[in-house]
Amino acid sequence: MSAGTTARGGKLLVEKFAGGAVEARGETRRNDVRDWRKRYAIRLAITDLLAVIWVVYGVQLAWLGFDVEARGFNTVGSEISYSVISSVIVVAWLATLGLIGSRADRVIGVGSSEYKLIVDASTRLFGMVAILAFLFKIDLARGYILIAFPLGVLVLLASRWMWRQWLGVQRATGQFSSRVLLVGSATSALHIADELARYPSAGYRVVGACVPPGGSQSDLLRASVPVLGDLSALHSALDATRADTVIITSAEELSPQRVRELSWSLEPARQHLVVAPSLTGIAGPRIHTRPVAGLPLIHVETPRYSGAKTLAKRGLDLFGSLFLLLLLSPLLVGIAVVIKLTSTGPVFFHQERVGIGGKPFRMLKFRSMVVDAESLLKELQKAKRSDGNQVLFKMKDDPRVTAIGRFLRRFSLDELPQLLNVFNGTMALVGPRPPLEREVSEYERHVHRRFLVKPGITGLWQVSGRSNLSWEESVRLDLYYVENWSFTGDLVILWRTAKAVMARDGAY
């Protein structure tokens, strides 16, 4: 496809979008007055108000009783009803949540910023209440404050979590999302489009791209990203697609002066400019923006695999595995007995895997296959199958799996003996998947970074699709974990593991 043909096609596409924009002009005007951001923020404000009223007045009635007028407090010889105090706290709490930006579109939907802002706003409010009570010698019932504060935070967090689940469903259908126009090279635009499509819950819906003429535009079209012309067609494309967000995917084609002019030309409060650096697989806590001499410098911390974080992780593994072994010991004994009674061979299956630093170790599992499973593998590898990938061998109906083994695999019970590996330090509760030696021999060089941490019983790979994932996706998730692991992240993965096990998707 020639550049001229592509440019003409982009022009026609812009005209086509423009025709649709005329029909939707009335809707656009309504959205300008109250777009999805404002509508969603209003809904959050209403539920925040209901939650705070329920908590504050509920605690007042539960702690002080219904005769609240007689239970005022003394300042300098005066009495004020607790109902007045509760009303002031409700209004102040709601205002603080708004002023601190907990309902802003930049924090809703994904990440922990929304929850952190709720905790921060609540802490600031009740800290101010405590300071004012001390300065003006106000005698407040301590239980009233000590219960209302944590209970209110929990109810607000639960309310926001439920809204986030609803928002995720809406965004999966393209609603309540920013309409994104990509600007930059075709290659970088395609990369950003793929990443945003992978996480629709983030709320960015790509509606088109403005890229320089070139052969790579065909890849964008195959990815269902309309090419609306080159960089000079940007404003026409904005009007045609009704995009409210411009993402600059690469700066090679845009000079600093042109980027500034682009930001000046966007409609304030309705259109937004986002610059996407060539960084992927980096978690938020490792990224810090620091303006220096007018330059928005992005500092990326290098991952650390030693120090207090490592000690905390080992402590979680040690005490967590010991607790689970003691708690699940009756189940472990029961599974061992059933395996022994239903099939010939040992109860446990030992297999050499590659662990931290590329060192081999013996991984322990309940035997879920026939005894000669390894010798049958070569024949099965020749068979056609749609499961697994070019490195990992997986079969949904693997004939080597025993009847009890199929049940154990469905609920991941065959992996419970790996708690002993965690206890002795060769594995972790959370980490990359422990690979076989033959798999490692097929690794590309960058994949060896997964050996910087211990392999885990569970991990991002296990809670994101397990055996249904492609090899590239499995590697991406494992490397993301290695680059961004944290104690809190491990707790979240452990929580998600229970859900993934019960869902049974990808377990075979």
HELIX and SHEET records of a PDB file:
HELIX    1   1 ALA A    3  GLU A   23  1                                  21    
HELIX    2   2 ARG A   25  VAL A   33  1                                   9    
HELIX    3   3 TRP A   36  LEU A   64  1                                  29    
HELIX    4   4 VAL A   68  ALA A   70  5                                   3    
HELIX    5   5 TYR A   82  LEU A   99  1                                  18    
HELIX    6   6 SER A  113  LEU A  135  1                                  23    
HELIX    7   7 ARG A  142  ALA A  172  1                                  31    
HELIX    8   8 ALA A  186  ARG A  198  1                                  13    
HELIX    9   9 PRO A  200  ALA A  202  5                                   3    
HELIX   10  10 GLN A  217  ARG A  222  1                                   6    
HELIX   11  11 LEU A  231  ALA A  233  5                                   3    
HELIX   12  12 LEU A  234  THR A  241  1                                   8    
HELIX   13  13 PRO A  256  SER A  265  1                                  10    
HELIX   14  14 GLY A  284  ARG A  286  5                                   3    
HELIX   15  15 ALA A  308  LEU A  327  1                                  20    
HELIX   16  16 SER A  329  THR A  342  1                                  14    
HELIX   17  17 ILE A  356  GLY A  358  5                                   3    
HELIX   18  18 ALA A  373  GLN A  381  1                                   9    
HELIX   19  19 ALA A  403  ARG A  410  1                                   8    
HELIX   20  20 LEU A  413  GLU A  415  5                                   3    
HELIX   21  21 GLN A  418  ASN A  424  1                                   7    
HELIX   22  22 GLU A  437  VAL A  440  1                                   4    
HELIX   23  23 ARG A  445  LEU A  452  5                                   8    
HELIX   24  24 LEU A  460  VAL A  463  1                                   4    
HELIX   25  25 ARG A  466  ASN A  468  5                                   3    
HELIX   26  26 TRP A  471  ASN A  484  1                                  14    
HELIX   27  27 PHE A  487  ALA A  503  1                                  17    
SHEET    1   A 2 PHE A  73  ASN A  74  0                                        
SHEET    2   A 2 GLU A  79  ILE A  80 -1                                        
SHEET    1   B 4 TYR A 204  CYS A 210  0                                        
SHEET    2   B 4 SER A 178  VAL A 183  1                                        
SHEET    3   B 4 THR A 245  ILE A 248  1                                        
SHEET    4   B 4 HIS A 272  VAL A 275  1                                        
SHEET    1   C 2 ILE A 287  VAL A 292  0                                        
SHEET    2   C 2 LEU A 295  VAL A 300 -1                                        
SHEET    1   D 2 PHE A 348  VAL A 354  0                                        
SHEET    2   D 2 PRO A 360  PHE A 366 -1                                        
SHEET    1   E 2 ALA A 428  VAL A 430  0                                        
SHEET    2   E 2 GLY A 456  THR A 458  1                                        
END                                                                             
